[in-house]
Amino acid sequence: QYGFNLVMSHPHAVNEIALSLNNKNPRMKALVLELLAAVCLVRGGHEIILAAFDNFKEVCKEKHRFERLMEYFRNEDSSIDFMVACMQFINIVVHSVEDMNFRVHLQYEFTKLGLEEFLQVWGGSRV
Protein backbone atom coordinates (compact mmCIF):
# COMPACT_ATOMS: atom_id res chain seq x y z
CA GLN A 1 0.00 0.00 0.00
CA TYR A 2 2.79 2.41 0.90
CA GLY A 3 4.60 1.84 -2.40
CA PHE A 4 1.38 2.16 -4.36
CA ASN A 5 0.62 5.49 -2.64
CA LEU A 6 4.11 6.75 -3.50
CA VAL A 7 3.61 5.85 -7.16
CA MET A 8 0.21 7.55 -7.23
CA SER A 9 1.58 10.72 -5.65
CA HIS A 10 4.53 11.08 -8.03
CA PRO A 11 3.50 13.21 -11.03
CA HIS A 12 5.40 11.19 -13.65
CA ALA A 13 5.53 7.67 -12.21
CA VAL A 14 2.51 6.28 -14.05
CA ASN A 15 3.72 7.85 -17.32
CA GLU A 16 7.04 6.03 -16.93
CA ILE A 17 5.29 2.78 -16.06
CA ALA A 18 3.11 3.07 -19.17
CA LEU A 19 6.20 3.74 -21.30
CA SER A 20 7.58 0.44 -19.96
CA LEU A 21 5.21 -1.27 -22.40
CA ASN A 22 7.95 -0.58 -24.95
CA ASN A 23 9.70 -3.76 -23.92
CA LYS A 24 10.44 -6.93 -25.85
CA ASN A 25 9.51 -9.22 -22.97
CA PRO A 26 5.79 -10.14 -23.09
CA ARG A 27 5.78 -11.06 -19.38
CA MET A 28 7.08 -7.59 -18.52
CA LYS A 29 4.35 -6.03 -20.66
CA ALA A 30 1.75 -8.19 -18.89
CA LEU A 31 2.99 -7.05 -15.47
CA VAL A 32 2.90 -3.41 -16.59
CA LEU A 33 -0.70 -3.80 -17.77
CA GLU A 34 -1.69 -5.48 -14.50
CA LEU A 35 -0.23 -2.57 -12.55
CA LEU A 36 -1.92 0.02 -14.80
CA ALA A 37 -5.24 -1.80 -14.43
CA ALA A 38 -4.88 -1.62 -10.64
CA VAL A 39 -4.20 2.12 -10.85
CA CYS A 40 -7.28 2.52 -13.03
CA LEU A 41 -9.49 1.06 -10.30
CA VAL A 42 -8.55 3.50 -7.52
CA ARG A 43 -10.24 6.87 -7.07
CA GLY A 44 -8.88 9.24 -9.72
CA GLY A 45 -6.87 6.45 -11.31
CA HIS A 46 -8.85 6.30 -14.53
CA GLU A 47 -7.92 9.87 -15.40
CA ILE A 48 -4.28 9.17 -14.51
CA ILE A 49 -4.22 6.15 -16.83
CA LEU A 50 -5.79 8.02 -19.73
CA ALA A 51 -3.32 10.88 -19.20
CA ALA A 52 -0.46 8.36 -19.17
CA PHE A 53 -1.63 6.93 -22.50
CA ASP A 54 -1.99 10.44 -23.89
CA ASN A 55 1.63 10.98 -22.87
CA PHE A 56 2.56 7.60 -24.41
CA LYS A 57 0.88 8.69 -27.65
CA GLU A 58 2.90 11.88 -27.72
CA VAL A 59 6.25 10.33 -26.75
CA CYS A 60 5.88 7.35 -29.13
CA LYS A 61 4.39 9.48 -31.92
CA GLU A 62 1.20 7.46 -32.23
CA LYS A 63 -1.70 8.73 -34.33
CA HIS A 64 -4.26 7.30 -31.88
CA ARG A 65 -4.18 6.59 -28.17
CA PHE A 66 -3.62 2.87 -27.44
CA GLU A 67 -2.28 2.28 -30.97
CA ARG A 68 0.96 0.62 -29.85
CA LEU A 69 -0.87 -1.40 -27.19
CA MET A 70 -3.16 -2.83 -29.86
CA GLU A 71 -0.17 -3.49 -32.12
CA TYR A 72 1.45 -5.49 -29.32
CA PHE A 73 -1.83 -7.29 -28.66
CA ARG A 74 -2.11 -8.38 -32.29
CA ASN A 75 1.52 -9.49 -32.48
CA GLU A 76 2.07 -11.17 -29.09
CA ASP A 77 -0.41 -13.99 -29.61
CA SER A 78 2.19 -16.52 -28.43
CA SER A 79 2.00 -15.09 -24.90
CA ILE A 80 -1.28 -15.98 -23.23
CA ASP A 81 -0.26 -14.06 -20.07
CA PHE A 82 0.14 -10.87 -22.06
CA MET A 83 -3.08 -11.36 -24.02
CA VAL A 84 -5.08 -11.98 -20.84
CA ALA A 85 -3.53 -8.95 -19.13
CA CYS A 86 -4.26 -6.84 -22.21
CA MET A 87 -7.92 -7.86 -22.36
CA GLN A 88 -8.32 -7.30 -18.63
CA PHE A 89 -6.74 -3.86 -18.95
CA ILE A 90 -8.98 -2.91 -21.88
CA ASN A 91 -12.09 -4.11 -20.03
CA ILE A 92 -11.16 -2.15 -16.92
CA VAL A 93 -10.34 1.03 -18.87
CA VAL A 94 -13.63 0.87 -20.76
CA HIS A 95 -15.98 -0.34 -18.04
CA SER A 96 -14.67 1.51 -14.97
CA VAL A 97 -16.28 4.79 -15.99
CA GLU A 98 -19.76 5.77 -14.91
CA ASP A 99 -20.59 8.03 -17.86
CA MET A 100 -22.15 5.86 -20.56
CA ASN A 101 -21.24 8.29 -23.35
CA PHE A 102 -17.60 8.26 -22.31
CA ARG A 103 -17.69 4.46 -22.07
CA VAL A 104 -18.99 4.28 -25.65
CA HIS A 105 -16.25 6.70 -26.72
CA LEU A 106 -13.57 4.46 -25.18
CA GLN A 107 -15.10 1.37 -26.80
CA TYR A 108 -15.01 3.19 -30.12
CA GLU A 109 -11.30 4.02 -29.65
CA PHE A 110 -10.51 0.32 -29.39
CA THR A 111 -12.92 -0.59 -32.19
CA LYS A 112 -11.17 1.93 -34.48
CA LEU A 113 -7.89 0.21 -33.69
CA GLY A 114 -9.29 -3.16 -34.81
CA LEU A 115 -9.99 -4.88 -31.50
CA GLU A 116 -13.26 -6.54 -32.56
CA GLU A 117 -11.87 -7.84 -35.86
CA PHE A 118 -8.80 -9.21 -34.12
CA LEU A 119 -10.86 -10.98 -31.46
CA GLN A 120 -13.09 -12.54 -34.11
CA VAL A 121 -10.12 -13.81 -36.12
CA TRP A 122 -8.16 -14.91 -33.06
CA GLY A 123 -11.15 -16.61 -31.47
CA GLY A 124 -12.05 -18.37 -34.72
CA SER A 125 -8.51 -19.56 -35.33
CA ARG A 126 -8.25 -21.11 -31.86
CA VAL A 127 -11.44 -23.19 -32.05
Solvent accessible surface area in square Angstrom, and as a share of the most:
residue,aa,sasa,rsa
1,Q,164,0.73
2,Y,167,0.64
3,G,41,0.39
4,F,50,0.21
5,N,77,0.40
6,L,96,0.48
7,V,41,0.24
8,M,46,0.20
9,S,84,0.54
10,H,101,0.45
11,P,107,0.67
12,H,108,0.48
13,A,19,0.15
14,V,8,0.05
15,N,31,0.16
16,E,106,0.47
17,I,31,0.16
18,A,0,0.00
19,L,36,0.18
20,S,36,0.23
21,L,1,0.00
22,N,65,0.33
23,N,54,0.28
24,K,192,0.81
25,N,76,0.39
26,P,41,0.26
27,R,108,0.40
28,M,74,0.33
29,K,4,0.02
30,A,0,0.00
31,L,84,0.42
32,V,9,0.05
33,L,0,0.00
34,E,75,0.34
35,L,67,0.33
36,L,0,0.00
37,A,8,0.06
38,A,44,0.34
39,V,0,0.00
40,C,5,0.03
41,L,112,0.56
42,V,55,0.32
43,R,237,0.87
44,G,38,0.36
45,G,0,0.00
46,H,14,0.06
47,E,115,0.51
48,I,59,0.30
49,I,0,0.00
50,L,15,0.07
51,A,56,0.44
52,A,0,0.00
53,F,1,0.00
54,D,69,0.36
55,N,41,0.21
56,F,2,0.01
57,K,71,0.30
58,E,136,0.61
59,V,83,0.48
60,C,21,0.13
61,K,176,0.75
62,E,18,0.08
63,K,161,0.68
64,H,77,0.35
65,R,34,0.13
66,F,0,0.00
67,E,52,0.23
68,R,63,0.23
69,L,2,0.01
70,M,1,0.00
71,E,74,0.33
72,Y,35,0.13
73,F,2,0.01
74,R,94,0.34
75,N,109,0.56
76,E,28,0.13
77,D,58,0.30
78,S,106,0.68
79,S,18,0.12
80,I,99,0.50
81,D,77,0.40
82,F,0,0.00
83,M,8,0.04
84,V,73,0.42
85,A,3,0.03
86,C,0,0.00
87,M,49,0.22
88,Q,97,0.43
89,F,0,0.00
90,I,4,0.02
91,N,69,0.35
92,I,39,0.20
93,V,0,0.00
94,V,5,0.03
95,H,95,0.42
96,S,42,0.27
97,V,15,0.09
98,E,167,0.75
99,D,81,0.42
100,M,119,0.53
101,N,123,0.63
102,F,72,0.30
103,R,53,0.19
104,V,81,0.47
105,H,86,0.38
106,L,0,0.00
107,Q,74,0.33
108,Y,124,0.47
109,E,19,0.08
110,F,2,0.01
111,T,48,0.28
112,K,104,0.44
113,L,23,0.11
114,G,18,0.18
115,L,18,0.09
116,E,93,0.42
117,E,100,0.45
118,F,26,0.11
119,L,60,0.30
120,Q,131,0.58
121,V,104,0.60
122,W,66,0.23
123,G,30,0.29
124,G,52,0.50
125,S,78,0.51
126,R,127,0.46
127,V,166,0.96
